[in-house]
Each structure stands twice: as structure tokens, then as C-alpha cells.
Amino acid sequence: MDYDWAALRCFAGSAAGLPAAVRDLLSAATGATAEEAYWRIDGVALVQGRLSESCTAVCAELVSGLPGATEHGRRQALDPQISGGYEEHVDSAVVGPVSYAACMREIVRGFPLYRERVETDLDASCVDLILMCGLADDGLRGEAVRVLERALDAASDGDVRELIANSLEDLRGEASGA
């Protein structure tokens, strides 16, 4: 996808540096390199959960790049912070129009990869992403529940089991209109 990154607003003014940060994150050879690239995105595109206009493009690029990402890059890219972000804040005039729904539409495109990582290694970040996708997309809710039910059966670690159980509760509560 082509974006006019220089025209996209963010917390640092221009988002022109974000494509390089995303590429560096996805191709990171070490955990330290991935973390450094992550912080070049966090604090620019989003700050403490507050989203900026550039977040939709960042989400699109991260999800598109996940299949070819290094393991270090993928681990950092799967941080679910944007999916838990929010658009209502006082900086709207500075950071441009923000759409949590648009960010989630991009994040939902990665559902097959998140499912695979939950099924193969119970990746806790992907449990969170499966939950967020199920909450954001009614058409995925049933599949999200099935993925997490299978993961709960396979989980032996108490913390991961609790995360999965809580996620299932959230998904089922939304489905029943609670």
C-alpha cells in the first residue's frame, strides 16, 4: 500500500520516519534491534494508547509484513497495543483524524497468522490479538472462540490459561450482549 507518510499526522509531527521504523522492526536480526525499531513507532504513531492518524497505515504495513518478518521482528510487531488503543483524546487537532475501527480492520487481516501462533506455541500476544479480532469483527467471533477453546485445552501454564479463559469470557459476553 502506498501512503503519503509525510502528510500523515502523528505525535511527532510528520510520520515520514515511520516506514523505515516498520521495515527495521520487521527485519530485525536481534531482539534489541527490534525493540529499538518498536520505540521509533511507539511514541510517534501512538502514545500511551492514544492513536494518531498514522496508526491505520502502520497497522496495514505491520500486518502485511508479518509473514516475511524475522522472529525478533514478528515478536515485537505482534504487540497488541494498537488494538487496545483509543481515538478519543484532546490531541485530535494535532494528530489528525483517528479511527480505531480502521486500525482494527487492518489488524483483523492478520487473524490467520495470530491463530497459527496460538495453535503452535500459545503466543500470549496472539491470544490478545485473537480476542481483539473477535470483538472487532462479528464474523470472526465464533472462530476466535473455537481457537481459544482449543488453546485452553492445550495450555498448561497457569498465566496463559487465565489469559485464555478471560478472553473467552469477554468474547462470550459480547456474543450474548452482556
N, C-alpha and C positions, 0 to 999 in steps of 0.2 A: 504494500500500500504506500502511496505517496502522500506525504503530509507536508504542508508548509510549516515546518518546525519553527522557523524564526518568527512566524506570525502567531503561533500558539502561545497563549499566556500561561504563566506558571508563577510559583512563588519567588523565582529568581529573575523575573522579568521576561526574558526570552527563553524559549525551550530549545534553542538551536543546538545546545550541547547534549540533549537527551539521546538522539540516535546513536552517537558514539558510546555513551554510557550503556545503552541497551546492548549494543554489539559486544562491548567489552565484557559485560556481565555474562552473556550467553556463551562467549568463547573462553571464559576464564580457565586458566590452567591450574590455578590453586584456589583454595578457599579464601585466602587473603585478597587475591585479585578480584574474586567475585564479590567479596564484601565491600571492597573499595568502590567497585562499579555500582553496587547496590546503593551506597550512600550518595553517589553522584545523581541518582534518580530520586531517592527519598530525600526530602528537604528541598527539592526543586519542583518536582511534579506534585508531591503531596507532603504535607507537614502535619504530624500528629493526627492522622486520619482525615484531615481536610483535603479534599480533592481540588485539582485545578483543571482548567480547560484541556491541558496536555495529557491528562490521565487516560482518556479514551485511546489516544494514539499510542501511548506507552503500553497499555494493555494489549492492543492489537499486535504490536511488534513483539512483545514478550511471548504471547501465545503462539504467534506464527513461528517464532524461533525456537520454541521448546523442543521439537523433535530433533533438531540438529545440535542442541546445546551440549556442552560438556557436563559431566556430572556435577562439578562445582557450580557452574553457571545455573544449571537446572535447579539445584537445591535453593539457591538464592532467589531465582526467578519465581519459584513456587510459593514464596512468602505471600500469605493471603491478605496482606494489609490493605490493598486497594479494594478488595471485595468486601472489606468491613469498613470502608471509608464512608464519608458523608459529604453531601454537597451544600448543606445549609450552613453558611458561615458569613461573617462580616466582610471578608476579603473579596467578595464576588466582583466588585468593580475592578479589582486589581488582577485577579486570576482568571477572569473570563467566565463565560457560561459553563457551568459544570453539570454533568449528567451522570449520576450514579447508575441509572438504567443503561446508558450507553456503555459504560465501563463493564457492567455485568454481561451485556450481550457479547462483548469481546471475550471475557473470561469464560463464559459458557462454552465457547468454541473449543476450549481445551478439555472439556469433560472426558473424552475418551482417554486422554493421557492421564488425567487425575485418577480415573477408575483403574487403569492398568497399574499405577504406582500403589494404590491402596491394595489391590489384589495381589501384587507381587511382594511388597515389603512393608505394608501397613504404614506408609508415609503419613505422619500426623498432619503435615501441611496440606496434603491432598485430602485428608478427611475433612478438614475445614473447607477446602475448595468444593468438594462434593456437596457438603451442606449448603454452602452459599449458592451453588448452581441449582440445587433442588429448591431452594427458597425463591430464587430469582426467576426460574422457568418452570411453570406448572407442568409442562410436557416432560420434564426430566425428573420431577419429584418422585414418581414411582420407581424409576431406575435408581435414583440416589438411595432410596430406602433399601432396595434389594442389594445394592453394592455394600452398603453399610451393615446390613443384617449378616451377609456372608463374612464381612470383615470382623464383626463382633464374634462370630463363631470361631474364627481363626486366631483372634487376639489372645495372647496370654499375659502381656504386660498390663498391669492394673491401670496405669495412667492412660494408655491408649484405649483400653476397654471403656474407661469412664468417658473419654472424649467421644468415642463412637456412640455409646449409649445416650449421652446428652444430645448429640447431633440427631440421632434417630427420634428422640423425644421432640426436638424442635421441628423436625420435618413432619412428624405425625400430628403435632399440634397445629401446624399451619394447614395441613390437609383437612383437618376436622373443623377449621375455622376458629380455633381457640385463640 
